[in-house]
Amino acid sequence: MLSVLMTTEGTYPYSAGGVSTWCDALLRNTPEVRWTLLPLMMNPHIEQTFEPPHNVRKVLDVPLWGIEEPAEFSDIPFAQLYDRKRRTTTDAITREFLPPFRELLRVICGHPGDAPAFGRVLVALEDYFRVYDYNETFKSRPVWDAFRESVERFSREQIVREARPGPEHQLPSLFDLTESLRWLYHFLIVLNVRVPKTSVTHATAAAFCGIPCITAKVRHGTPMLLTEHGVYLREQYLFLSRFRRLFFCKQFLLNLITAVVRANYHFADLVAPVCHYNTRWEVAHETPPQKIRVIYNGVDPDRFTPAPKTHGEPHVVATARIDPLKDIETLLRVAARLKTTHPRARFTVYGAVADEAYFRRCVALQKHLGVTDSVHFGSATDDVVAAYRDADVVLLTSISEAFPYSVIEAMSCEKAVVASDVGGVGEALEGCGVLVKPRDDETFAAEVGKLLDDPSLRTRLGAKARARVLDEFRLDHTIGRYLETYRSLAA
């Protein structure tokens, strides 16, 4: 029987969203596959959103934060854990751990693009943590001394290389060193997990969740499939641009992320982005074009079916989590512009609050713009089909997307869609929807207003959109492509 290890990061089965929707559909529609699921989660207190189907034989939860001991979530017997701690002496750390650890720092600080070296050192560290204790090792004095010495040496070399070193080019502070070592401790916790052998591994992002797939490839030659929904590296660039840390901390974290991303691309036997847009990033980071194969997301057209709208008021619907990447602030500005020309129009945002601070900012802007009566924040709905059916126009104002389910689900329901021209959105909507530059609330408002005023145009676009889904974005076609890929890789 075909067995697959699927690794996730911050998504299935603990969070709602497009990636989790995709994971759940893939698992449920492949009863012929025996799955092992390894979710990387922010902390162990997150409530589970999805119940994995019965063909998921094992779930290996890996909380990166919020635990005292990485072994808390392992199934290793206590006696073995005790032996690991007992063996983790200063001499063992110095002899067995420091050589691969220094090589890890060499790659991160100086050569984040050296994917083969990064893969080898991950396996060496994984081997070490099968014998010795993770927590005792990372919190030891030899590790701190080696980290400080290595990082300071690389920093000096960088300063020497700079023709005109700026104020940011200085030796890292004690805070820089402590914070950076803390990140390493948490982000590499997955190396402490014993993962069963499978026919294929499947990383759902070119991220830290790909590490078990990389080590399985290096250690056993296990074929690795990588699916990219959003472009992880691009999303981290956006995140770090808002990250209030000193230069060294940002540079260290960016180098670590770059090393992980490049290793995912390098060791994957096949990279399967969900849209062609993502391929430009993959190729730019030395992924051979011949090992890239786009597999679009798909929806069930028998579930997402057209139906008459039940309410008379003009209604604009957005299904998006409350998150800066979804740019809900632009949606609020669109609503404010339309309030003068379409005073009866109402807006509903269905989506969980992913960022409390951002939600508070949106509520403040909602009040400032005077649209508290026309814009309603609903929670994530259990009946997304009904939400689409109640819409005249479906709106997406994101500044970053891959191939969003909210667009193809609305298309399947024969809805007119106005969306940001980002990621693979244009690949879905070309010829059957309206694309707008991100953050252009004036054009968004004009296009939404035009559709609210013209029912026949909405009908024509909706019919074209559903026809496109039936031709290109069906769930059964997507599942078939993944099964074909697994079998080909495992052969």
ZAMARGU-4260 file (C-alpha; in steps of 0.2 Angstrom, whole numbers, plus 5000, padded with zeros to 4 digits):
<rodrens>
0) 5000/5000/5000 | 5006/5017/4996 | 5012/5027/5011 | 5015/5046/5012 | 5021/5057/5025
5) 5013/5074/5024 | 5021/5089/5033 | 5012/5105/5037 | 5016/5122/5045 | 5004/5132/5055
10) 4989/5125/5044 | 4981/5108/5044 | 4973/5101/5055 | 4974/5116/5068 | 4970/5131/5057
15) 4956/5136/5044 | 4962/5143/5027 | 4966/5138/5009 | 4980/5126/5013 | 4970/5117/5026
20) 4955/5115/5015 | 4967/5108/5002 | 4975/5096/5014 | 4959/5089/5020 | 4952/5087/5003
25) 4968/5077/4998 | 4968/5066/5013 | 4949/5062/5012 | 4949/5058/4994 | 4964/5046/4994
30) 4958/5031/5004 | 4971/5020/4995 | 4985/5030/5003 | 4991/5027/5021 | 4995/5044/5028
35) 5007/5050/5042 | 5003/5068/5046 | 5017/5079/5054 | 5010/5096/5058 | 5022/5110/5065
40) 5011/5121/5076 | 5015/5137/5085 | 5011/5130/5102 | 5002/5115/5110 | 4987/5124/5115
45) 4979/5127/5098 | 4962/5119/5096 | 4960/5107/5082 | 4950/5113/5067 | 4949/5098/5057
50) 4947/5079/5061 | 4959/5069/5050 | 4951/5055/5041 | 4953/5037/5046 | 4967/5034/5033
55) 4978/5045/5043 | 4987/5032/5053 | 4997/5043/5064 | 4998/5062/5069 | 5015/5068/5075
60) 5012/5085/5083 | 5027/5096/5084 | 5024/5112/5094 | 5038/5124/5091 | 5034/5135/5106
65) 5025/5134/5122 | 5034/5119/5129 | 5047/5116/5142 | 5054/5101/5134 | 5054/5095/5116
70) 5052/5077/5122 | 5035/5082/5130 | 5026/5077/5114 | 5037/5062/5109 | 5032/5044/5111
75) 5049/5039/5116 | 5049/5029/5133 | 5054/5039/5148 | 5069/5027/5151 | 5076/5031/5134
80) 5074/5050/5138 | 5082/5048/5154 | 5097/5039/5146 | 5098/5053/5133 | 5100/5066/5147
85) 5112/5056/5156 | 5123/5054/5141 | 5123/5072/5137 | 5139/5077/5145 | 5150/5092/5141
90) 5162/5080/5133 | 5149/5072/5122 | 5142/5089/5117 | 5160/5095/5112 | 5165/5080/5103
95) 5148/5075/5094 | 5138/5091/5093 | 5149/5105/5090 | 5157/5100/5073 | 5140/5098/5064
100) 5133/5114/5074 | 5148/5124/5067 | 5145/5118/5050 | 5126/5123/5052 | 5132/5141/5057
105) 5144/5141/5042 | 5130/5138/5030 | 5117/5150/5038 | 5129/5165/5041 | 5140/5163/5025
110) 5132/5151/5012 | 5113/5150/5014 | 5112/5144/4996 | 5123/5128/4999 | 5108/5116/5000
115) 5118/5100/4999 | 5129/5105/5014 | 5113/5110/5023 | 5105/5094/5020 | 5120/5084/5026
120) 5121/5094/5042 | 5103/5092/5046 | 5105/5073/5045 | 5120/5074/5056 | 5111/5084/5069
125) 5096/5072/5068 | 5108/5058/5071 | 5115/5066/5086 | 5097/5069/5094 | 5093/5051/5092
130) 5106/5048/5105 | 5108/5064/5116 | 5096/5076/5123 | 5090/5091/5113 | 5086/5103/5128
135) 5102/5099/5138 | 5113/5101/5122 | 5106/5118/5116 | 5106/5126/5134 | 5124/5120/5137
140) 5139/5132/5139 | 5149/5124/5125 | 5135/5127/5113 | 5133/5145/5118 | 5152/5148/5117
145) 5153/5140/5100 | 5138/5150/5094 | 5145/5167/5100 | 5162/5163/5093 | 5156/5157/5076
150) 5143/5171/5073 | 5155/5185/5079 | 5169/5178/5067 | 5156/5178/5052 | 5151/5196/5057
155) 5169/5202/5057 | 5172/5194/5040 | 5156/5203/5033 | 5162/5220/5040 | 5179/5218/5031
160) 5170/5213/5015 | 5159/5229/5015 | 5167/5243/5005 | 5158/5256/5016 | 5151/5247/5031
165) 5135/5256/5038 | 5129/5258/5056 | 5120/5241/5053 | 5137/5232/5051 | 5143/5229/5068
170) 5146/5215/5080 | 5130/5207/5086 | 5125/5212/5104 | 5121/5200/5118 | 5103/5202/5114
175) 5106/5198/5095 | 5115/5182/5100 | 5102/5176/5113 | 5088/5179/5101 | 5096/5171/5087
180) 5101/5155/5096 | 5083/5154/5104 | 5076/5154/5086 | 5088/5140/5081 | 5082/5130/5096
185) 5064/5132/5092 | 5064/5131/5073 | 5075/5115/5073 | 5064/5105/5086 | 5058/5095/5072
190) 5075/5086/5071 | 5070/5079/5088 | 5055/5069/5081 | 5057/5051/5075 | 5048/5050/5058
195) 5043/5033/5051 | 5049/5028/5034 | 5036/5030/5020 | 5035/5027/5001 | 5035/5046/4998
200) 5036/5062/5008 | 5025/5078/5004 | 5030/5095/5011 | 5016/5107/5010 | 5027/5122/5010
205) 5046/5126/5006 | 5048/5129/5025 | 5053/5121/5041 | 5040/5108/5039 | 5051/5102/5024
210) 5065/5097/5036 | 5059/5079/5039 | 5057/5076/5021 | 5074/5083/5017 | 5082/5071/5030
215) 5072/5056/5024 | 5078/5060/5006 | 5096/5061/5012 | 5096/5047/5024 | 5085/5034/5014
220) 5083/5041/4997 | 5064/5043/5000 | 5056/5053/4985 | 5050/5070/4991 | 5036/5081/4983
225) 5035/5099/4988 | 5019/5109/4985 | 5020/5128/4986 | 5004/5137/4990 | 5010/5154/4994
230) 5028/5158/4991 | 5035/5155/5008 | 5051/5165/5005 | 5041/5180/4998 | 5029/5180/5013
235) 5044/5180/5025 | 5051/5195/5016 | 5035/5204/5019 | 5034/5198/5037 | 5052/5204/5040
240) 5049/5221/5032 | 5037/5224/5047 | 5049/5215/5060 | 5055/5227/5073 | 5072/5219/5077
245) 5090/5225/5075 | 5099/5222/5058 | 5108/5206/5064 | 5093/5197/5070 | 5083/5201/5054
250) 5098/5195/5044 | 5101/5179/5054 | 5083/5174/5053 | 5082/5178/5034 | 5098/5168/5031
255) 5091/5153/5041 | 5074/5154/5031 | 5084/5156/5014 | 5094/5140/5018 | 5078/5130/5023
260) 5069/5136/5007 | 5084/5132/4995 | 5086/5115/5003 | 5067/5111/5000 | 5069/5116/4982
265) 5085/5106/4980 | 5080/5090/4988 | 5062/5089/4981 | 5061/5077/4967 | 5046/5087/4961
270) 5040/5104/4965 | 5022/5106/4962 | 5016/5124/4964 | 4998/5128/4964 | 5000/5141/4950
275) 5012/5146/4937 | 5016/5163/4946 | 5025/5153/4960 | 5037/5145/4947 | 5047/5162/4944
280) 5052/5161/4963 | 5057/5143/4962 | 5067/5145/4946 | 5075/5161/4953 | 5082/5150/4968
285) 5089/5137/4956 | 5075/5125/4954 | 5077/5116/4937 | 5062/5120/4927 | 5061/5102/4922
290) 5056/5097/4940 | 5042/5109/4942 | 5024/5104/4938 | 5009/5115/4942 | 4995/5106/4950
295) 4980/5119/4952 | 4969/5118/4967 | 4952/5111/4963 | 4934/5112/4970 | 4919/5100/4970
300) 4907/5108/4957 | 4893/5097/4964 | 4895/5106/4980 | 4898/5123/4975 | 4883/5125/4963
305) 4874/5141/4958 | 4857/5146/4966 | 4846/5161/4966 | 4851/5175/4978 | 4838/5176/4993
310) 4841/5194/4998 | 4837/5210/4988 | 4850/5222/4995 | 4866/5223/4985 | 4878/5212/4994
315) 4897/5211/4992 | 4905/5196/5001 | 4923/5192/5006 | 4929/5176/5013 | 4946/5180/5020
320) 4954/5178/5037 | 4958/5194/5046 | 4976/5196/5042 | 4987/5210/5035 | 4991/5199/5019
325) 4972/5200/5015 | 4972/5219/5016 | 4955/5221/5024 | 4959/5239/5026 | 4957/5241/5007
330) 4940/5233/5008 | 4935/5245/5021 | 4940/5260/5009 | 4930/5252/4995 | 4915/5251/5006
335) 4917/5270/5011 | 4919/5275/4992 | 4903/5265/4988 | 4893/5272/5002 | 4890/5288/4993
340) 4885/5280/4976 | 4877/5264/4982 | 4871/5268/5000 | 4861/5251/5001 | 4876/5240/4998
345) 4882/5230/5012 | 4898/5221/5014 | 4901/5205/5024 | 4918/5198/5028 | 4918/5179/5033
350) 4934/5174/5041 | 4943/5170/5057 | 4954/5183/5066 | 4972/5178/5063 | 4980/5194/5069
355) 4971/5202/5084 | 4981/5218/5083 | 4977/5220/5064 | 4958/5216/5068 | 4958/5231/5081
360) 4966/5242/5067 | 4953/5237/5055 | 4939/5240/5068 | 4946/5258/5071 | 4947/5261/5052
365) 4929/5255/5050 | 4923/5268/5063 | 4934/5282/5056 | 4927/5279/5038 | 4909/5278/5045
370) 4906/5261/5038 | 4901/5252/5054 | 4883/5250/5047 | 4888/5244/5030 | 4902/5232/5034
375) 4900/5217/5045 | 4914/5206/5051 | 4907/5188/5052 | 4917/5174/5059 | 4923/5159/5048
380) 4907/5152/5042 | 4902/5133/5042 | 4892/5136/5026 | 4903/5145/5014 | 4892/5139/4999
385) 4877/5149/5007 | 4889/5164/5009 | 4893/5164/4991 | 4875/5162/4985 | 4870/5177/4995
390) 4883/5188/4986 | 4880/5199/4971 | 4899/5202/4970 | 4913/5192/4978 | 4928/5203/4983
395) 4946/5199/4987 | 4958/5213/4991 | 4974/5203/4996 | 4991/5209/4993 | 4998/5191/4993
400) 4990/5175/4987 | 4994/5159/4978 | 4978/5151/4970 | 4965/5155/4982 | 4950/5144/4986
405) 4939/5159/4989 | 4941/5164/4970 | 4938/5146/4962 | 4924/5142/4975 | 4915/5158/4970
410) 4918/5155/4952 | 4910/5138/4954 | 4895/5146/4961 | 4893/5157/4946 | 4898/5173/4955
415) 4906/5189/4948 | 4923/5191/4956 | 4933/5206/4958 | 4951/5202/4965 | 4968/5209/4967
420) 4980/5204/4953 | 4992/5195/4964 | 5000/5177/4963 | 4990/5165/4953 | 4973/5175/4954
425) 4974/5180/4936 | 4977/5162/4930 | 4960/5158/4938 | 4950/5174/4933 | 4957/5178/4916
430) 4942/5181/4904 | 4929/5178/4918 | 4932/5190/4932 | 4939/5207/4936 | 4957/5210/4941
435) 4963/5226/4950 | 4980/5231/4956 | 4982/5228/4975 | 4978/5242/4987 | 4970/5252/4973
440) 4953/5256/4982 | 4947/5268/4969 | 4948/5256/4955 | 4941/5242/4966 | 4926/5253/4971
445) 4923/5258/4952 | 4923/5239/4947 | 4912/5233/4961 | 4900/5247/4958 | 4899/5243/4939
450) 4895/5225/4943 | 4882/5230/4956 | 4873/5241/4943 | 4874/5228/4929 | 4865/5211/4933
455) 4867/5205/4915 | 4886/5208/4916 | 4887/5198/4933 | 4877/5184/4925 | 4889/5183/4910
460) 4905/5183/4920 | 4897/5170/4932 | 4893/5158/4918 | 4910/5160/4911 | 4918/5157/4928
465) 4909/5141/4931 | 4913/5134/4914 | 4931/5138/4918 | 4930/5128/4934 | 4922/5113/4926
470) 4936/5113/4912 | 4951/5116/4923 | 4949/5117/4942 | 4939/5102/4947 | 4943/5093/4963
475) 4943/5076/4956 | 4956/5081/4943 | 4967/5088/4956 | 4966/5072/4967 | 4970/5062/4951
480) 4986/5072/4948 | 4992/5070/4965 | 4989/5051/4965 | 4998/5050/4949 | 5013/5059/4956
485) 5014/5049/4971 | 5014/5033/4961 | 5026/5039/4949 | 5038/5045/4963 | 5036/5028/4972
490) 5039/5017/4957
</rodrens>
